[in-house]
């Protein structure tokens, strides 16, 4: 975000306001994660102080934890909370991720520059997994992320770029918004070959989602594989391609 971040190295007390980054950091040293949001569900057995949500973190609790650094994300967290934490004397490292390559680069910088840690092994595995070109045969897809109202993945998003790297043509890539509101009728009118239904942020199920598209093929996938950048990147490409085969 253009703000200087003065760090004490190596970081030993970290608060993460981003589920993907919580999982990434905990994979290397879970004891260093002294605080995380209620939405930080991986690793499932992580024991740490919970600091509410990504959009309403408990700033007082975070400051009381005396973190060496707080990690945040431009899309998932609010500038106001970042500014309040910095005003309280805490360095905040803000990531900005809209592509798979940016995710890999950002994670490298996080471990190398922000934390002064060695890179975890899964980061090399993730680089290898996404090194190849997209499949030559592309298919038109829609990726809903909410229902009532319907919202879908649009342009300039991490998930949109990940889909492109899988050989999926996002039929809402020409939308004006990054996560446009739409309708089931509008989705059906674009005649996608595939509706990809993740289990988060909206929990699509075999009964909730496909009912709106009875004449289209729907597949259910892990939202973590589709929207998280972290250890899941090492397996996401193969798992998602297999799910949509």
Residue pairs with C-beta under 8 A, 6 or more apart in sequence:
1 74
1 79
1 82
1 94
1 96
3 86
3 94
5 69
5 91
5 92
5 93
5 114
6 91
7 68
7 69
7 91
7 93
7 113
7 114
7 116
8 68
8 69
8 91
9 115
9 116
10 115
10 116
10 117
11 32
11 68
11 69
11 114
11 115
11 116
11 117
12 32
12 68
13 32
13 34
13 65
13 66
13 67
13 68
13 69
14 25
14 32
14 33
14 34
14 35
14 67
14 68
14 69
14 70
14 71
14 115
15 33
15 34
15 35
15 36
15 51
15 62
15 65
15 67
15 69
15 70
15 71
16 22
16 25
16 33
16 35
16 36
16 37
16 40
16 70
16 71
17 36
17 37
17 51
17 54
17 57
17 70
17 71
17 72
17 73
17 76
17 77
17 81
18 37
18 40
18 54
18 71
18 72
18 73
18 76
18 77
18 95
19 37
19 39
19 40
19 41
19 42
19 54
19 228
20 73
20 228
20 229
20 230
20 232
21 71
21 73
21 95
21 110
21 230
22 33
22 36
22 37
22 40
22 42
22 46
23 40
23 42
23 43
23 228
23 230
23 231
23 232
24 107
24 110
24 120
24 229
24 230
24 231
25 32
25 33
25 71
25 110
25 115
26 33
26 42
26 43
26 46
27 43
27 120
27 122
27 230
27 231
28 111
28 117
28 118
28 120
29 117
30 43
30 46
30 48
33 46
33 48
34 48
34 49
34 65
34 67
35 48
35 49
35 50
35 51
35 61
35 62
35 65
35 67
36 46
36 48
36 49
36 50
36 51
37 50
37 51
37 52
37 53
37 54
37 57
38 50
38 52
38 53
39 53
39 54
40 46
42 224
42 228
42 230
42 231
49 61
49 65
51 57
51 58
51 61
51 62
51 65
52 58
52 61
54 76
54 77
55 76
55 77
55 78
57 77
57 81
59 81
59 84
59 85
59 88
62 70
62 85
62 90
63 85
63 88
63 89
63 90
67 90
68 91
69 90
69 91
69 92
69 93
69 114
69 115
70 85
70 90
70 91
70 92
70 93
71 92
71 93
71 95
71 110
71 114
72 81
72 82
72 92
72 93
72 94
72 95
73 94
73 95
73 96
73 97
74 94
74 95
74 96
74 97
75 96
75 97
77 94
82 92
82 94
85 92
86 92
93 110
93 114
95 106
95 110
96 102
96 106
97 103
97 106
97 158
97 229
98 156
98 157
98 158
98 161
99 158
99 161
100 130
100 158
100 161
100 162
100 165
100 229
100 233
101 130
102 158
103 158
103 229
103 233
104 123
104 126
104 127
104 130
104 233
106 229
107 123
107 229
107 230
108 119
108 123
111 117
111 118
111 119
111 120
111 123
112 119
120 231
122 231
122 233
122 234
125 234
126 231
126 233
126 234
129 233
129 234
129 235
129 236
129 237
129 238
130 165
130 233
130 237
134 164
134 165
134 166
134 167
135 166
135 167
135 241
136 167
137 167
138 167
138 168
138 169
139 167
139 168
139 169
139 193
139 194
139 244
140 168
140 169
140 171
140 190
140 191
140 192
140 193
140 194
141 163
141 168
141 169
141 170
141 171
141 192
141 193
141 194
141 195
141 196
141 244
142 152
142 170
142 171
142 172
142 187
142 190
142 192
142 194
142 195
142 196
143 152
143 153
143 159
143 160
143 163
143 170
143 196
143 198
143 226
144 150
144 151
144 152
144 153
144 187
144 195
144 196
144 197
144 202
144 204
144 209
145 151
145 152
145 153
145 179
145 198
145 201
145 202
145 227
146 201
146 202
147 202
147 204
147 208
147 209
147 212
149 181
149 182
149 183
150 181
150 182
150 183
150 184
150 186
150 187
151 179
151 180
151 181
151 182
152 172
152 175
152 179
152 180
152 182
152 187
153 159
153 160
153 163
153 170
153 172
153 179
154 160
154 170
154 172
154 173
154 175
154 176
154 177
154 178
154 179
154 180
155 170
155 172
155 173
155 174
155 175
155 178
156 178
157 178
157 179
158 227
158 229
159 226
159 227
160 170
160 173
162 226
162 236
163 170
163 196
164 170
165 237
166 237
166 240
166 241
166 244
168 194
168 196
168 244
171 190
171 192
172 180
172 182
172 190
184 212
184 213
187 195
187 212
187 213
188 213
188 215
188 216
192 216
193 217
194 216
194 217
194 218
194 219
194 244
195 209
195 210
195 213
195 216
195 217
195 218
195 219
196 218
196 219
196 221
196 226
196 244
197 204
197 209
197 210
197 218
197 219
197 220
197 221
198 204
198 220
198 221
198 222
198 223
198 226
198 227
199 205
199 220
199 221
199 222
199 223
200 223
200 224
200 227
201 223
204 220
205 220
206 220
209 218
209 220
210 218
219 243
219 244
220 243
221 239
221 240
221 243
221 244
222 232
222 239
224 232
225 232
225 235
225 236
225 239
225 240
226 236
226 240
